[in-house]
Amino acid sequence: MSAEVNVELANGVLTVTISRPGKMNAITNVMYGALADAVERANVDDDVRALLIQADGETFTAGNDLSEFAAQATGNGPQERHVVRFLRVLANATVPVVAAVQGKAVGIGTTMLLHCDYVLLSEEAQLMTPFVNLALVPEAASSYLLPFHVGHVRAFEMFALGEPVSADSAVAWGIANRSVPAAELRAQARRIAEKIATRPYGSLTATKRLMRDAERLTAQMDRESITFMERLAGAEAKEAFLAFAEKRRPDFTKIAR
């Protein structure tokens, strides 16, 4: 288990806390492994009746650790990409999943919410999906789930422009249940998770299975992953990550279509 992912079980709720606030909770490969382990535990541990995902600090997560992304783009990344395992177990999770989101939720910080069953945002939260800005493509089956939730034109705007979506808009569009003051976020999320944990577990999980086509989601993830790795190895991604390292604006206009 990573020291930057803390796991605690109480009152039937397995709470998973992303805790790398000094790096805006950017998620490393090791952290993805710990997150995957936690979801797998929640699915098989009879004492767990709900899963709560939260984060320390002012930011839910800045998304993937870009230094690891840059290493992958040059062929020097980790051999086993735990992000793939995390997303697959999350898509196939039978346990009800609650998320408490404060500040910015970037990339996978937003797309993982599409696999949660109850999403609570702080009032100042912002959701961002800047995959195209990094010359990549969406993941976590979000290329299917986000248009399903918010419609094609809004989803395309979120992917193509990568601009922040406010908490109010996220609630109005159906990405989240509601927003609350930041000071109340964790308490409210725990209250919801503990309330869910008291419901008939068999009925809850059967209902969740009926509501979600896990096979369809994992198939879409496989399609996305192939394209994602192709884009990551391409000239546009190399320019995006070089520009990031050099702290300049990338120039994609000179790269052939």
N, C-alpha and C positions, 0 to 999 in steps of 0.2 A: 504493500500500500504506500502511495506517495505521501510525504509529509505535507504536500500542498493540496491534498484532498482529504478532508477529515470526515469520518463516518461515525454516527452515533445512533443507537437504537433506544427509543423510549416511547412508552404508551402505544406500541404497535407501529410507530412511524420511524423509518430509517431515514435519518437526515444526512444528506451528503453536501458538504460545504467546500466549494472551491476557494482555496486560501493561498493566493499568490498576489496579494494586493499591491506589493511594490512593483509588479510588472503588469498591473491592470488585469490580473487574473488571466493573462494569456496562457493558453493551454498547451503543454508540451506532450510529447508522445508518452512519457511515463505517466503523466496525469490522466491521459485518455485511458491508459491501462487500468488505473485505479478507479476511474469512473465506470468503466465496463465491468470491473469486478464487483462494484457496489450494486449495479443494476442486476447483474446475475444473481447476487446474493438475495436481493429483494424478491426475485422471482421464485426462489426455492426455499427460503427460510420461513418456516411456519409462523414465526413470531412477528414477521413483517406483514403489515396489512395496508401500508401506504408508503410511498417514497416521496421525500421532499428534497428538492434541489435548490440550493441557495449559494450565495457567495459573500465573502468578506470584502470590506472596503467600499469604495464609492462606485465601482464599476462591476457589473455582473461578470462580464468577460470581454476582453478585447479580441476574442477569437483565437485562431491558431497562432502559436508562437512563430512569428515571421522569420526568425533566424533559422528555424528548422525547415520552414518552407523553402527558403533560399538554398539550404543545403540539399534538399530533395531535388530542386531544379537543376543542380549541378551533379546529381547522382551520388551525393554523399549523405543522404538522409538515412534514417533507421531502416533496418531490413523489414521489421514487422511494424506496420502502421496500425497502432491500437485504435486510432480514430474509426477505422472501418469496423472493428469489433464493437466499439461503443455504440455506434449508430445502429448496427444491426440488432444488438440486444435491446436497445431502446425502442426500436420499431416493433420488436416482437415481445415487448414487456407485457406481462399479464397484470402485474400489480398497478394500481392507480398511481399516477405520477402528478405531483403538484410542484410548481415552480414559483419561486419568489425572486423577482428581478428588479434590481435598482440600477440607476445610472445607464451607461451604454451597454447594449448587448449586441456585439458585432459578429457578423458571419455566423458561425455555428452557435453563438450565443442567442441568435434569433431562430435559426432553423431547428435547433433542438426543441424549442418551445412548441413546434408544430406536432411533436410526438407526446406532449404532455396533456393531461386530462383537465387540469385546472391551472390557469396561469394568472398570477397576481403581479401587478406592476406597481412600482412607486410612481408618484405623480410626475416626477421629472425624468422617468425612464425614456430611453430612445432606442429603437430597434434599427439596425443597419445591416444590409446584405451587400457589401462592396465586392462581390466576386469578380464582376466584369472589370472593375477598376484595377484589379490585380491580374487581369488577363486570364482569369480562370472561369469556371462554370459553377453553378450551385451544386450543393451536396445535400445529404440527409433526406433524399427524396423531395426536397423543397421545390424542385422544378415541377413537380406534380402537386404537392400539398399547398404551396402558397397560392397558385392560381385557383385551386379548389376553394381555399378560404376567402380570398379577397377579390377574385376575378383576374382575368388576363391582364388588363391594362394597368391595374395597380401593381400587380406582381412584376410586370415588365419594368415599370418605373422603379420599383425597389431594386431589382437586379441591375438594370442598365445604368441607373444614375447613382445608386448606392447612397442616397441621401437619408438622413435620419427620419424615422417615423415616430411621432410623439405617442405618449401613452394613451392620450385621448383617442387618437386615430386608430391605434392598435386595438383598443376596446371596441370602437365603433365598427371596425372592419372584421371583427370576430377572431383576431389572433389571441386576445386575452379576455379574461372574464371581467376584471375591473381594475381600477387603480386606487391606491390609498396613499396617505402621507408616508414618506420614507420612514419616519419614526415608528410607524405602526406595521410596516411590511412584514417583518418576521413573525410577530405575534399573530397577525391575521392569517398568515400562511400556515402557521402551526395549528391554529384553531381549525382551519379548513381541513388540513391533513388528518388531525386527530378525529374530527367529525366523520370523515370518510372511513377512517380505520374502525369505526364502530358499526359500520353497515355490514350486511351479510356478504362475506367475502366471495363466496361462490357466485352469488347473483351479480356482484360488481364485475368480476372478471369475465363472466359469461356475457354481460352487457358490453363490456369493452371489446371483446372478440367480435361480437356482432357489428359493432360500430366501425371497426378498422379492418382493412384488408392487408394484413401483414405481408402476405406473399407478394401482393402488388407493390408494396412499398420497398421491399428488399430487392425486387427485380429492377425498380427504378434506380435504387442506389447503385446497383451493379452497372447500369447504363451510365449513370453520372460518373462513377469512379473511373471507368475506362476513358471517358472524355476528359475528365479532370487531370488524369496523369498525362494524357497527350498534350493538353494545354500547358501543364506545368513544365514539360520538357521543351516547349516551343520558344520561338524568338520573342514573342510578346511578353511572356512571363519573365524571361531573362531580363528584358528591358525594365519591366515593372519592379523587379526586386533589386536590380542595379540602381535604379533611380531612388528607391527607398533607402538603400545603403548610402547613396551619395547625397541624400536629402535634397533632391530636385524633383521637378515635375517630369513624369515619363513622357516620351514622345513616340507614339505608335504610328505616326503618319508615314514614316519612311520604311515601315515593314510591309512587305508585299502581302496582299490579301490572300 
